[in-house]
């Protein structure tokens, strides 16, 4: 759907028989649609429990409103948001 509707531009890896083996979507080829990797990277969080420091990774969307963070990118038009706690 995304390729057929010209939403994402792929780089096609050919197969040995001349067909398509894989599609690769480069951020730099899709700057208007995909956000930069740095914007959606997970971050390390320090949590102190029982006097001990523990570190774990939290997903990018826990640090801001995804709709606000992605408002400049076309991919937002194709995302569905659910607000369940995990």
ABEGO torsion letter per residue (X at the ends): XAAAAGABBBBBBBBAAGBBABBBBBAAAAAAABBBAAAABBBBBBBBBGGBBBBBBBBAAAAEBAAAAAAABAAAAABBBBBBBX
